[in-house]
Amino acid sequence: MSKKRIFALITLLLCGILIITNPPAEQHQIAVREKAKEILLQQLEYENQDAVDLGMTLFGNQLINQFMENMVHTDNYYFFSLTTISWQGKESIIGIGAFNKVWLTKKIDDKVEEVITTLKKI
């Protein structure tokens, strides 16, 4: 077999693997939701864990659900997928998905803290 055919076969195989292992939008949402909960808990800074759990049950989960529905979007590009956040008219890429994994960038920390700070002022 020639080098061109081997290269073509490897390229086709890699493309097939990328398409098959591209994570679904739900996996992106789970990753962003967990990170948003983590940041929200850090922002609350309560000493009493029971109060934090009650607050998250009453308000935190609803806040995160609204955040996810209104501001977080996933775009599928077949070989990979991107998670973007829309805030104040700007879109930022906060995550990339490939090989059944979702990697979040450091921008998510800044954006979620910015959203929470703004919501605290309201």
MOPAC internal coordinates of N, CA, C and O (Angstrom, degrees):
PM7 1SCF
backbone

  N    0.0000 0     0.00 0     0.00 0    0    0    0
  C    1.4553 1     0.00 0     0.00 0    1    0    0
  C    1.5260 1   109.32 1     0.00 0    2    1    0
  O    1.2310 1   121.53 1   -38.16 1    3    2    1
  N    1.3133 1   114.68 1   141.84 1    3    2    1
  C    1.4567 1   118.31 1  -178.53 1    5    3    2
  C    1.5299 1   110.28 1   -80.91 1    6    5    3
  O    1.2310 1   121.40 1   -16.25 1    7    6    5
  N    1.3053 1   114.92 1   163.75 1    7    6    5
  C    1.4698 1   120.96 1  -179.62 1    9    7    6
  C    1.5269 1   110.88 1   -63.93 1   10    9    7
  O    1.2310 1   120.36 1   145.51 1   11   10    9
  N    1.3161 1   116.91 1   -34.49 1   11   10    9
  C    1.4696 1   120.59 1   179.31 1   13   11   10
  C    1.5282 1   110.69 1   -63.53 1   14   13   11
  O    1.2310 1   119.81 1   137.92 1   15   14   13
  N    1.3022 1   117.97 1   -42.08 1   15   14   13
  C    1.4725 1   121.17 1   179.77 1   17   15   14
  C    1.5172 1   111.27 1   -68.28 1   18   17   15
  O    1.2310 1   120.71 1   139.03 1   19   18   17
  N    1.3091 1   116.24 1   -40.97 1   19   18   17
  C    1.4738 1   119.63 1   177.96 1   21   19   18
  C    1.5268 1   109.82 1   -62.65 1   22   21   19
  O    1.2310 1   120.76 1   134.95 1   23   22   21
  N    1.3291 1   116.15 1   -45.05 1   23   22   21
  C    1.4655 1   120.19 1   178.16 1   25   23   22
  C    1.5237 1   111.13 1   -61.25 1   26   25   23
  O    1.2310 1   120.00 1   137.18 1   27   26   25
  N    1.3234 1   117.61 1   -42.82 1   27   26   25
  C    1.4639 1   121.84 1   179.32 1   29   27   26
  C    1.5319 1   110.99 1   -63.92 1   30   29   27
  O    1.2310 1   120.11 1   137.14 1   31   30   29
  N    1.3223 1   117.39 1   -42.86 1   31   30   29
  C    1.4663 1   120.83 1   178.63 1   33   31   30
  C    1.5292 1   112.04 1   -64.44 1   34   33   31
  O    1.2310 1   120.72 1   137.54 1   35   34   33
  N    1.3261 1   116.23 1   -42.46 1   35   34   33
  C    1.4684 1   120.14 1   178.18 1   37   35   34
  C    1.5209 1   110.27 1   -64.46 1   38   37   35
  O    1.2310 1   120.32 1   138.56 1   39   38   37
  N    1.3248 1   117.00 1   -41.44 1   39   38   37
  C    1.4650 1   121.10 1   178.50 1   41   39   38
  C    1.5207 1   110.72 1   -63.21 1   42   41   39
  O    1.2310 1   119.80 1   134.81 1   43   42   41
  N    1.3267 1   117.99 1   -45.19 1   43   42   41
  C    1.4686 1   121.81 1   178.10 1   45   43   42
  C    1.5269 1   111.16 1   -62.95 1   46   45   43
  O    1.2310 1   120.51 1   139.45 1   47   46   45
  N    1.3122 1   116.63 1   -40.55 1   47   46   45
  C    1.4578 1   121.11 1   178.95 1   49   47   46
  C    1.5304 1   110.79 1   -64.43 1   50   49   47
  O    1.2310 1   120.55 1   135.53 1   51   50   49
  N    1.3237 1   116.56 1   -44.47 1   51   50   49
  C    1.4624 1   120.92 1   178.51 1   53   51   50
  C    1.5322 1   110.79 1   -63.21 1   54   53   51
  O    1.2310 1   120.12 1   136.99 1   55   54   53
  N    1.3279 1   117.37 1   -43.01 1   55   54   53
  C    1.4708 1   120.77 1   177.91 1   57   55   54
  C    1.5245 1   110.73 1   -61.99 1   58   57   55
  O    1.2310 1   120.21 1   138.37 1   59   58   57
  N    1.3076 1   117.21 1   -41.63 1   59   58   57
  C    1.4658 1   120.57 1   177.67 1   61   59   58
  C    1.5127 1   112.04 1   -62.91 1   62   61   59
  O    1.2310 1   120.61 1   137.31 1   63   62   61
  N    1.3339 1   116.43 1   -42.69 1   63   62   61
  C    1.4711 1   120.45 1   178.23 1   65   63   62
  C    1.5167 1   110.77 1   -63.70 1   66   65   63
  O    1.2310 1   120.36 1   137.45 1   67   66   65
  N    1.3338 1   116.91 1   -42.55 1   67   66   65
  C    1.4632 1   120.27 1   178.94 1   69   67   66
  C    1.5261 1   111.67 1   -61.82 1   70   69   67
  O    1.2310 1   120.26 1   137.48 1   71   70   69
  N    1.3226 1   117.11 1   -42.52 1   71   70   69
  C    1.4687 1   120.55 1  -179.99 1   73   71   70
  C    1.5219 1   110.64 1   -65.23 1   74   73   71
  O    1.2310 1   120.30 1   135.06 1   75   74   73
  N    1.3178 1   117.03 1   -44.94 1   75   74   73
  C    1.4681 1   121.01 1  -177.48 1   77   75   74
  C    1.5240 1   111.76 1   -67.65 1   78   77   75
  O    1.2310 1   119.96 1   143.68 1   79   78   77
  N    1.3252 1   117.67 1   -36.32 1   79   78   77
  C    1.4665 1   120.61 1  -174.62 1   81   79   78
  C    1.5207 1   113.94 1   -96.86 1   82   81   79
  O    1.2310 1   119.70 1  -169.75 1   83   82   81
  N    1.3210 1   118.18 1    10.25 1   83   82   81
  C    1.4617 1   120.63 1   176.44 1   85   83   82
  C    1.5288 1   108.85 1   -67.46 1   86   85   83
  O    1.2310 1   119.43 1   -59.35 1   87   86   85
  N    1.3494 1   118.69 1   120.65 1   87   86   85
  C    1.4619 1   119.78 1  -176.30 1   89   87   86
  C    1.5279 1   112.00 1   -68.25 1   90   89   87
  O    1.2310 1   120.14 1   -34.32 1   91   90   89
  N    1.3366 1   117.34 1   145.68 1   91   90   89
  C    1.4691 1   120.50 1   178.95 1   93   91   90
  C    1.5315 1   111.39 1   -73.33 1   94   93   91
  O    1.2310 1   121.00 1   -12.59 1   95   94   93
  N    1.3126 1   115.69 1   167.41 1   95   94   93
  C    1.4649 1   121.53 1  -179.36 1   97   95   94
  C    1.5282 1   111.03 1   -59.37 1   98   97   95
  O    1.2310 1   120.04 1   146.34 1   99   98   97
  N    1.3298 1   117.53 1   -33.66 1   99   98   97
  C    1.4686 1   120.73 1  -179.54 1  101   99   98
  C    1.5192 1   111.08 1   -62.11 1  102  101   99
  O    1.2310 1   120.14 1   143.49 1  103  102  101
  N    1.3160 1   117.33 1   -36.51 1  103  102  101
  C    1.4637 1   120.24 1   179.56 1  105  103  102
  C    1.5314 1   110.46 1   -68.24 1  106  105  103
  O    1.2310 1   120.11 1   143.62 1  107  106  105
  N    1.3203 1   117.40 1   -36.38 1  107  106  105
  C    1.4655 1   121.39 1   175.02 1  109  107  106
  C    1.5280 1   109.71 1   -63.49 1  110  109  107
  O    1.2310 1   120.81 1   135.54 1  111  110  109
  N    1.3314 1   116.05 1   -44.46 1  111  110  109
  C    1.4608 1   119.91 1  -178.87 1  113  111  110
  C    1.5207 1   111.85 1   -63.35 1  114  113  111
  O    1.2310 1   120.13 1   140.91 1  115  114  113
  N    1.3115 1   117.36 1   -39.09 1  115  114  113
  C    1.4655 1   120.76 1   178.53 1  117  115  114
  C    1.5273 1   110.04 1   -63.00 1  118  117  115
  O    1.2310 1   120.24 1   135.71 1  119  118  117
  N    1.3208 1   117.14 1   -44.29 1  119  118  117
  C    1.4675 1   120.78 1  -179.46 1  121  119  118
  C    1.5256 1   111.19 1   -63.63 1  122  121  119
  O    1.2310 1   120.19 1   135.79 1  123  122  121
  N    1.3304 1   117.23 1   -44.21 1  123  122  121
  C    1.4608 1   120.90 1  -179.54 1  125  123  122
  C    1.5331 1   110.11 1   -68.86 1  126  125  123
  O    1.2310 1   120.06 1   139.99 1  127  126  125
  N    1.3188 1   117.49 1   -40.01 1  127  126  125
  C    1.4731 1   121.81 1   179.40 1  129  127  126
  C    1.5307 1   110.57 1   -60.74 1  130  129  127
  O    1.2310 1   120.07 1   134.88 1  131  130  129
  N    1.3327 1   117.46 1   -45.12 1  131  130  129
  C    1.4650 1   120.74 1   179.54 1  133  131  130
  C    1.5221 1   111.09 1   -63.58 1  134  133  131
  O    1.2310 1   120.46 1   138.08 1  135  134  133
  N    1.3276 1   116.73 1   -41.92 1  135  134  133
  C    1.4623 1   120.43 1   179.29 1  137  135  134
  C    1.5206 1   110.81 1   -66.73 1  138  137  135
  O    1.2310 1   119.94 1   139.66 1  139  138  137
  N    1.3315 1   117.72 1   -40.34 1  139  138  137
  C    1.4620 1   121.27 1   179.29 1  141  139  138
  C    1.5328 1   110.47 1   -64.44 1  142  141  139
  O    1.2310 1   120.01 1   139.53 1  143  142  141
  N    1.3415 1   117.59 1   -40.47 1  143  142  141
  C    1.4665 1   120.68 1   176.70 1  145  143  142
  C    1.5170 1   110.99 1   -62.02 1  146  145  143
  O    1.2310 1   120.90 1   136.93 1  147  146  145
  N    1.3183 1   115.89 1   -43.07 1  147  146  145
  C    1.4642 1   120.82 1   179.63 1  149  147  146
  C    1.5288 1   110.80 1   -60.39 1  150  149  147
  O    1.2310 1   120.45 1   133.82 1  151  150  149
  N    1.3176 1   116.74 1   -46.18 1  151  150  149
  C    1.4695 1   121.15 1  -179.64 1  153  151  150
  C    1.5171 1   110.44 1   -67.12 1  154  153  151
  O    1.2310 1   119.89 1   139.97 1  155  154  153
  N    1.3313 1   117.82 1   -40.03 1  155  154  153
  C    1.4589 1   121.37 1   179.25 1  157  155  154
  C    1.5205 1   110.50 1   -62.94 1  158  157  155
  O    1.2310 1   120.05 1   137.97 1  159  158  157
  N    1.3145 1   117.51 1   -42.03 1  159  158  157
  C    1.4687 1   120.70 1   177.93 1  161  159  158
  C    1.5254 1   110.84 1   -64.13 1  162  161  159
  O    1.2310 1   119.84 1   142.78 1  163  162  161
  N    1.3175 1   117.91 1   -37.22 1  163  162  161
  C    1.4637 1   121.04 1   176.81 1  165  163  162
  C    1.5269 1   110.75 1   -65.63 1  166  165  163
  O    1.2310 1   120.47 1   142.53 1  167  166  165
  N    1.3185 1   116.72 1   -37.47 1  167  166  165
  C    1.4557 1   121.07 1  -179.02 1  169  167  166
  C    1.5244 1   112.18 1   -70.05 1  170  169  167
  O    1.2310 1   120.26 1   149.23 1  171  170  169
  N    1.3348 1   117.12 1   -30.77 1  171  170  169
  C    1.4638 1   120.02 1  -177.19 1  173  171  170
  C    1.5219 1   112.32 1   -68.53 1  174  173  171
  O    1.2310 1   119.68 1   140.35 1  175  174  173
  N    1.3247 1   118.21 1   -39.65 1  175  174  173
  C    1.4574 1   124.21 1   175.66 1  177  175  174
  C    1.5313 1   113.56 1    51.65 1  178  177  175
  O    1.2310 1   119.85 1  -137.82 1  179  178  177
  N    1.3055 1   117.89 1    42.18 1  179  178  177
  C    1.4561 1   121.03 1   175.83 1  181  179  178
  C    1.5129 1   109.92 1   -89.07 1  182  181  179
  O    1.2310 1   121.16 1   -33.15 1  183  182  181
  N    1.3305 1   115.39 1   146.85 1  183  182  181
  C    1.4634 1   120.01 1   177.33 1  185  183  182
  C    1.5207 1   111.11 1   -83.25 1  186  185  183
  O    1.2310 1   120.10 1   148.01 1  187  186  185
  N    1.3304 1   117.41 1   -31.99 1  187  186  185
  C    1.4540 1   121.61 1  -177.24 1  189  187  186
  C    1.5289 1   109.30 1   -88.74 1  190  189  187
  O    1.2310 1   120.61 1   -67.90 1  191  190  189
  N    1.3236 1   116.44 1   112.10 1  191  190  189
  C    1.4672 1   121.30 1  -176.75 1  193  191  190
  C    1.5251 1   111.92 1   -65.13 1  194  193  191
  O    1.2310 1   119.92 1   147.57 1  195  194  193
  N    1.3474 1   117.75 1   -32.43 1  195  194  193
  C    1.4620 1   120.59 1   178.65 1  197  195  194
  C    1.5276 1   110.82 1   -62.75 1  198  197  195
  O    1.2310 1   120.62 1   140.50 1  199  198  197
  N    1.3261 1   116.43 1   -39.50 1  199  198  197
  C    1.4693 1   120.27 1   178.46 1  201  199  198
  C    1.5237 1   110.75 1   -65.57 1  202  201  199
  O    1.2310 1   120.61 1   141.25 1  203  202  201
  N    1.3151 1   116.44 1   -38.75 1  203  202  201
  C    1.4672 1   120.61 1   178.41 1  205  203  202
  C    1.5228 1   110.29 1   -64.51 1  206  205  203
  O    1.2310 1   120.62 1   134.52 1  207  206  205
  N    1.3468 1   116.43 1   -45.48 1  207  206  205
  C    1.4637 1   120.27 1   179.88 1  209  207  206
  C    1.5237 1   111.36 1   -61.98 1  210  209  207
  O    1.2310 1   120.36 1   137.50 1  211  210  209
  N    1.3283 1   116.92 1   -42.50 1  211  210  209
  C    1.4697 1   120.92 1   178.63 1  213  211  210
  C    1.5267 1   110.23 1   -65.19 1  214  213  211
  O    1.2310 1   120.19 1   136.17 1  215  214  213
  N    1.3178 1   117.25 1   -43.83 1  215  214  213
  C    1.4634 1   121.05 1   178.98 1  217  215  214
  C    1.5175 1   112.27 1   -62.82 1  218  217  215
  O    1.2310 1   120.60 1   139.20 1  219  218  217
  N    1.3265 1   116.47 1   -40.80 1  219  218  217
  C    1.4667 1   120.08 1   177.75 1  221  219  218
  C    1.5183 1   110.47 1   -65.76 1  222  221  219
  O    1.2310 1   120.46 1   140.56 1  223  222  221
  N    1.3297 1   116.72 1   -39.44 1  223  222  221
  C    1.4580 1   119.91 1   179.59 1  225  223  222
  C    1.5200 1   110.87 1   -65.24 1  226  225  223
  O    1.2310 1   120.41 1   135.71 1  227  226  225
  N    1.3301 1   116.82 1   -44.29 1  227  226  225
  C    1.4602 1   120.81 1  -176.10 1  229  227  226
  C    1.5306 1   113.10 1   -77.54 1  230  229  227
  O    1.2310 1   120.41 1   135.28 1  231  230  229
  N    1.3188 1   116.83 1   -44.72 1  231  230  229
  C    1.4594 1   119.27 1  -171.07 1  233  231  230
  C    1.5269 1   114.42 1  -121.92 1  234  233  231
  O    1.2310 1   120.64 1   142.59 1  235  234  233
  N    1.3168 1   116.39 1   -37.41 1  235  234  233
  C    1.4623 1   120.40 1  -172.95 1  237  235  234
  C    1.5069 1   113.59 1   -62.45 1  238  237  235
  O    1.2310 1   120.18 1   134.03 1  239  238  237
  N    1.3131 1   117.26 1   -45.97 1  239  238  237
  C    1.4682 1   119.65 1  -178.91 1  241  239  238
  C    1.5215 1   111.07 1   -65.46 1  242  241  239
  O    1.2310 1   120.40 1   141.87 1  243  242  241
  N    1.3290 1   116.84 1   -38.13 1  243  242  241
  C    1.4617 1   120.25 1   177.97 1  245  243  242
  C    1.5306 1   110.13 1   -65.84 1  246  245  243
  O    1.2310 1   120.39 1   138.98 1  247  246  245
  N    1.3157 1   116.85 1   -41.02 1  247  246  245
  C    1.4556 1   121.74 1   178.68 1  249  247  246
  C    1.5287 1   110.60 1   -62.40 1  250  249  247
  O    1.2310 1   120.63 1   136.39 1  251  250  249
  N    1.3237 1   116.40 1   -43.61 1  251  250  249
  C    1.4586 1   120.73 1   179.70 1  253  251  250
  C    1.5247 1   110.60 1   -67.39 1  254  253  251
  O    1.2310 1   119.98 1   140.69 1  255  254  253
  N    1.3445 1   117.64 1   -39.31 1  255  254  253
  C    1.4660 1   120.18 1   178.08 1  257  255  254
  C    1.5274 1   111.49 1   -61.92 1  258  257  255
  O    1.2310 1   120.47 1   136.52 1  259  258  257
  N    1.3290 1   116.70 1   -43.48 1  259  258  257
  C    1.4638 1   119.91 1   177.74 1  261  259  258
  C    1.5295 1   110.91 1   -64.83 1  262  261  259
  O    1.2310 1   121.07 1   139.22 1  263  262  261
  N    1.3154 1   115.56 1   -40.78 1  263  262  261
  C    1.4690 1   120.77 1   177.00 1  265  263  262
  C    1.5205 1   110.35 1   -58.32 1  266  265  263
  O    1.2310 1   120.36 1   134.18 1  267  266  265
  N    1.3268 1   116.91 1   -45.82 1  267  266  265
  C    1.4588 1   121.57 1  -178.19 1  269  267  266
  C    1.5299 1   111.24 1   -66.48 1  270  269  267
  O    1.2310 1   120.12 1   137.11 1  271  270  269
  N    1.3176 1   117.37 1   -42.89 1  271  270  269
  C    1.4700 1   120.93 1  -177.42 1  273  271  270
  C    1.5232 1   112.46 1   -68.79 1  274  273  271
  O    1.2310 1   120.51 1   140.02 1  275  274  273
  N    1.3264 1   116.63 1   -39.98 1  275  274  273
  C    1.4573 1   120.13 1  -171.01 1  277  275  274
  C    1.5216 1   114.69 1   -93.31 1  278  277  275
  O    1.2310 1   119.94 1   152.92 1  279  278  277
  N    1.3259 1   117.71 1   -27.08 1  279  278  277
  C    1.4593 1   118.60 1  -169.70 1  281  279  278
  C    1.5164 1   115.45 1  -119.81 1  282  281  279
  O    1.2310 1   119.19 1   160.39 1  283  282  281
  N    1.3128 1   119.16 1   -19.61 1  283  282  281
  C    1.4627 1   121.28 1  -174.47 1  285  283  282
  C    1.5282 1   109.47 1  -106.81 1  286  285  283
  O    1.2310 1   121.01 1   -49.98 1  287  286  285
  N    1.3294 1   115.68 1   130.02 1  287  286  285
  C    1.4621 1   121.92 1  -179.72 1  289  287  286
  C    1.5230 1   109.78 1  -134.08 1  290  289  287
  O    1.2310 1   121.05 1   -31.11 1  291  290  289
  N    1.3162 1   115.59 1   148.89 1  291  290  289
  C    1.4635 1   121.21 1   177.60 1  293  291  290
  C    1.5209 1   109.06 1  -118.64 1  294  293  291
  O    1.2310 1   121.11 1   -49.53 1  295  294  293
  N    1.3147 1   115.48 1   130.47 1  295  294  293
  C    1.4592 1   122.11 1   177.93 1  297  295  294
  C    1.5178 1   108.62 1  -112.25 1  298  297  295
  O    1.2310 1   120.76 1   -53.36 1  299  298  297
  N    1.3357 1   116.16 1   126.64 1  299  298  297
  C    1.4587 1   122.19 1  -178.61 1  301  299  298
  C    1.5241 1   109.64 1   -98.21 1  302  301  299
  O    1.2310 1   120.85 1   -56.04 1  303  302  301
  N    1.3196 1   115.97 1   123.96 1  303  302  301
  C    1.4597 1   121.94 1   178.46 1  305  303  302
  C    1.5331 1   111.13 1  -114.40 1  306  305  303
  O    1.2310 1   119.93 1  -153.38 1  307  306  305
  N    1.3015 1   117.74 1    26.62 1  307  306  305
  C    1.4651 1   127.28 1   178.17 1  309  307  306
  C    1.5339 1   113.34 1    66.89 1  310  309  307
  O    1.2310 1   119.43 1   125.59 1  311  310  309
  N    1.3131 1   118.70 1   -54.41 1  311  310  309
  C    1.4604 1   120.68 1  -179.90 1  313  311  310
  C    1.5249 1   111.58 1   -82.72 1  314  313  311
  O    1.2310 1   120.46 1   153.25 1  315  314  313
  N    1.3200 1   116.73 1   -26.75 1  315  314  313
  C    1.4597 1   123.63 1   178.49 1  317  315  314
  C    1.5162 1   107.67 1  -154.81 1  318  317  315
  O    1.2310 1   120.58 1    -8.88 1  319  318  317
  N    1.3138 1   116.49 1   171.12 1  319  318  317
  C    1.4682 1   120.72 1   177.10 1  321  319  318
  C    1.5266 1   108.80 1  -137.43 1  322  321  319
  O    1.2310 1   121.32 1   -28.42 1  323  322  321
  N    1.3230 1   115.09 1   151.58 1  323  322  321
  C    1.4578 1   121.50 1  -178.64 1  325  323  322
  C    1.5177 1   110.31 1  -119.58 1  326  325  323
  O    1.2310 1   120.99 1   -38.65 1  327  326  325
  N    1.3182 1   115.71 1   141.35 1  327  326  325
  C    1.4557 1   121.96 1   173.65 1  329  327  326
  C    1.5168 1   107.25 1  -105.68 1  330  329  327
  O    1.2310 1   120.74 1   -53.29 1  331  330  329
  N    1.3286 1   116.19 1   126.71 1  331  330  329
  C    1.4615 1   120.63 1   179.82 1  333  331  330
  C    1.5124 1   109.74 1  -122.02 1  334  333  331
  O    1.2310 1   121.43 1   -25.88 1  335  334  333
  N    1.3070 1   114.87 1   154.12 1  335  334  333
  C    1.4591 1   121.09 1   176.04 1  337  335  334
  C    1.5229 1   107.49 1  -121.99 1  338  337  335
  O    1.2310 1   121.10 1   -46.49 1  339  338  337
  N    1.3173 1   115.51 1   133.51 1  339  338  337
  C    1.4644 1   121.65 1   177.87 1  341  339  338
  C    1.5259 1   107.81 1  -104.86 1  342  341  339
  O    1.2310 1   120.76 1   -58.56 1  343  342  341
  N    1.3143 1   116.15 1   121.44 1  343  342  341
  C    1.4559 1   120.18 1  -179.77 1  345  343  342
  C    1.5033 1   109.06 1  -146.87 1  346  345  343
  O    1.2310 1   120.77 1   -56.29 1  347  346  345
  N    1.3054 1   116.13 1   123.71 1  347  346  345
  C    1.4594 1   124.86 1   179.42 1  349  347  346
  C    1.5260 1   111.78 1    53.59 1  350  349  347
  O    1.2310 1   120.96 1  -135.01 1  351  350  349
  N    1.3224 1   115.77 1    44.99 1  351  350  349
  C    1.4500 1   121.58 1   175.64 1  353  351  350
  C    1.5173 1   115.51 1    79.61 1  354  353  351
  O    1.2310 1   120.04 1  -178.37 1  355  354  353
  N    1.3173 1   117.52 1     1.63 1  355  354  353
  C    1.4611 1   120.93 1  -179.71 1  357  355  354
  C    1.5207 1   109.50 1  -116.76 1  358  357  355
  O    1.2310 1   121.07 1   -35.87 1  359  358  357
  N    1.3131 1   115.55 1   144.13 1  359  358  357
  C    1.4603 1   120.78 1   175.69 1  361  359  358
  C    1.5175 1   109.22 1  -111.58 1  362  361  359
  O    1.2310 1   121.16 1   -44.04 1  363  362  361
  N    1.3191 1   115.39 1   135.96 1  363  362  361
  C    1.4656 1   121.52 1   178.45 1  365  363  362
  C    1.5179 1   108.79 1  -129.55 1  366  365  363
  O    1.2310 1   120.56 1   -41.33 1  367  366  365
  N    1.2997 1   116.54 1   138.67 1  367  366  365
  C    1.4593 1   121.11 1   175.51 1  369  367  366
  C    1.5172 1   107.50 1   -79.64 1  370  369  367
  O    1.2310 1   121.01 1   -57.04 1  371  370  369
  N    1.3358 1   115.67 1   122.96 1  371  370  369
  C    1.4605 1   120.05 1  -178.75 1  373  371  370
  C    1.5191 1   112.64 1  -115.17 1  374  373  371
  O    1.2310 1   119.98 1   174.87 1  375  374  373
  N    1.3249 1   117.64 1    -5.13 1  375  374  373
  C    1.4510 1   118.95 1  -179.70 1  377  375  374
  C    1.5124 1   112.50 1  -163.32 1  378  377  375
  O    1.2310 1   121.47 1   -23.45 1  379  378  377
  N    1.3226 1   114.79 1   156.55 1  379  378  377
  C    1.4582 1   121.32 1   176.96 1  381  379  378
  C    1.5212 1   107.70 1  -134.94 1  382  381  379
  O    1.2310 1   121.26 1   -38.04 1  383  382  381
  N    1.3158 1   115.20 1   141.96 1  383  382  381
  C    1.4559 1   120.22 1  -179.74 1  385  383  382
  C    1.5124 1   111.43 1  -123.11 1  386  385  383
  O    1.2310 1   121.34 1   -45.35 1  387  386  385
  N    1.3321 1   115.04 1   134.65 1  387  386  385
  C    1.4642 1   122.68 1   176.03 1  389  387  386
  C    1.5174 1   107.57 1  -166.05 1  390  389  387
  O    1.2310 1   120.68 1   -24.63 1  391  390  389
  N    1.3162 1   116.30 1   155.37 1  391  390  389
  C    1.4614 1   121.77 1   178.14 1  393  391  390
  C    1.5365 1   112.34 1    53.79 1  394  393  391
  O    1.2310 1   120.15 1  -138.63 1  395  394  393
  N    1.3311 1   117.32 1    41.37 1  395  394  393
  C    1.4774 1   124.35 1   179.60 1  397  395  394
  C    1.5167 1   113.58 1    60.76 1  398  397  395
  O    1.2310 1   119.44 1  -156.38 1  399  398  397
  N    1.3149 1   118.67 1    23.62 1  399  398  397
  C    1.4552 1   123.23 1   178.53 1  401  399  398
  C    1.5197 1   108.83 1  -128.30 1  402  401  399
  O    1.2310 1   121.47 1   -26.86 1  403  402  401
  N    1.3383 1   114.78 1   153.14 1  403  402  401
  C    1.4578 1   120.98 1   173.78 1  405  403  402
  C    1.5238 1   106.88 1  -123.08 1  406  405  403
  O    1.2310 1   120.89 1   -57.21 1  407  406  405
  N    1.3155 1   115.90 1   122.79 1  407  406  405
  C    1.4527 1   121.04 1   177.85 1  409  407  406
  C    1.5181 1   107.89 1  -109.14 1  410  409  407
  O    1.2310 1   120.86 1   -52.60 1  411  410  409
  N    1.3267 1   115.96 1   127.40 1  411  410  409
  C    1.4573 1   121.34 1   178.79 1  413  411  410
  C    1.5193 1   109.60 1   -98.90 1  414  413  411
  O    1.2310 1   120.78 1   -40.66 1  415  414  413
  N    1.3204 1   116.12 1   139.34 1  415  414  413
  C    1.4600 1   120.76 1   179.06 1  417  415  414
  C    1.5177 1   109.63 1   -82.96 1  418  417  415
  O    1.2310 1   120.79 1    -7.55 1  419  418  417
  N    1.3094 1   116.09 1   172.45 1  419  418  417
  C    1.4623 1   120.86 1   178.43 1  421  419  418
  C    1.5283 1   111.52 1   -72.78 1  422  421  419
  O    1.2310 1   120.20 1   165.83 1  423  422  421
  N    1.3235 1   117.22 1   -14.17 1  423  422  421
  C    1.4613 1   120.73 1   178.65 1  425  423  422
  C    1.5228 1   111.88 1   -62.44 1  426  425  423
  O    1.2310 1   120.04 1   152.28 1  427  426  425
  N    1.3314 1   117.53 1   -27.72 1  427  426  425
  C    1.4605 1   119.71 1  -178.29 1  429  427  426
  C    1.5174 1   110.70 1   -63.52 1  430  429  427
  O    1.2310 1   120.05 1   142.84 1  431  430  429
  N    1.3176 1   117.52 1   -37.16 1  431  430  429
  C    1.4626 1   120.02 1   178.33 1  433  431  430
  C    1.5245 1   110.54 1   -60.08 1  434  433  431
  O    1.2310 1   121.01 1   132.32 1  435  434  433
  N    1.3251 1   115.67 1   -47.68 1  435  434  433
  C    1.4625 1   120.15 1  -178.87 1  437  435  434
  C    1.5298 1   111.54 1   -64.37 1  438  437  435
  O    1.2310 1   120.52 1   134.83 1  439  438  437
  N    1.3296 1   116.61 1   -45.17 1  439  438  437
  C    1.4615 1   120.32 1  -176.70 1  441  439  438
  C    1.5249 1   111.97 1   -67.33 1  442  441  439
  O    1.2310 1   119.87 1   135.53 1  443  442  441
  N    1.3320 1   117.86 1   -44.47 1  443  442  441
  C    1.4652 1   120.18 1  -179.03 1  445  443  442
  C    1.5196 1   110.02 1   -66.82 1  446  445  443
  O    1.2310 1   119.78 1   139.65 1  447  446  445
  N    1.3250 1   118.02 1   -40.35 1  447  446  445
  C    1.4642 1   120.13 1   177.21 1  449  447  446
  C    1.5248 1   110.57 1   -63.54 1  450  449  447
  O    1.2310 1   120.37 1   142.15 1  451  450  449
  N    1.3224 1   116.91 1   -37.85 1  451  450  449
  C    1.4647 1   121.10 1   177.91 1  453  451  450
  C    1.5288 1   110.71 1   -63.67 1  454  453  451
  O    1.2310 1   120.46 1   136.63 1  455  454  453
  N    1.3246 1   116.72 1   -43.37 1  455  454  453
  C    1.4631 1   121.28 1   178.69 1  457  455  454
  C    1.5310 1   110.23 1   -64.10 1  458  457  455
  O    1.2310 1   120.11 1   133.38 1  459  458  457
  N    1.3206 1   117.39 1   -46.62 1  459  458  457
  C    1.4698 1   121.47 1  -178.02 1  461  459  458
  C    1.5261 1   109.98 1   -64.77 1  462  461  459
  O    1.2310 1   119.86 1   137.97 1  463  462  461
  N    1.3181 1   117.88 1   -42.03 1  463  462  461
  C    1.4685 1   120.95 1   178.24 1  465  463  462
  C    1.5223 1   110.77 1   -60.76 1  466  465  463
  O    1.2310 1   120.62 1   137.02 1  467  466  465
  N    1.3242 1   116.42 1   -42.98 1  467  466  465
  C    1.4544 1   120.51 1   177.86 1  469  467  466
  C    1.5231 1   111.43 1   -63.82 1  470  469  467
  O    1.2310 1   120.41 1   137.64 1  471  470  469
  N    1.3246 1   116.83 1   -42.36 1  471  470  469
  C    1.4622 1   120.70 1   180.00 1  473  471  470
  C    1.5167 1   112.63 1   -68.56 1  474  473  471
  O    1.2310 1   120.07 1   149.52 1  475  474  473
  N    1.3328 1   117.47 1   -30.48 1  475  474  473
  C    1.4638 1   120.86 1   177.50 1  477  475  474
  C    1.5379 1   110.88 1   -65.95 1  478  477  475
  O    1.2310 1   120.72 1   148.03 1  479  478  477
  N    1.3315 1   116.24 1   -31.97 1  479  478  477
  C    1.4603 1   120.89 1  -179.16 1  481  479  478
  C    1.5181 1   112.45 1   -71.62 1  482  481  479
  O    1.2310 1   120.86 1   156.78 1  483  482  481
  N    1.3305 1   115.97 1   -23.22 1  483  482  481
  C    1.4713 1   120.28 1  -176.35 1  485  483  482
  C    1.4967 1   110.99 1   -74.41 1  486  485  483
  O    1.2310 1   120.10 1   180.00 1  487  486  485

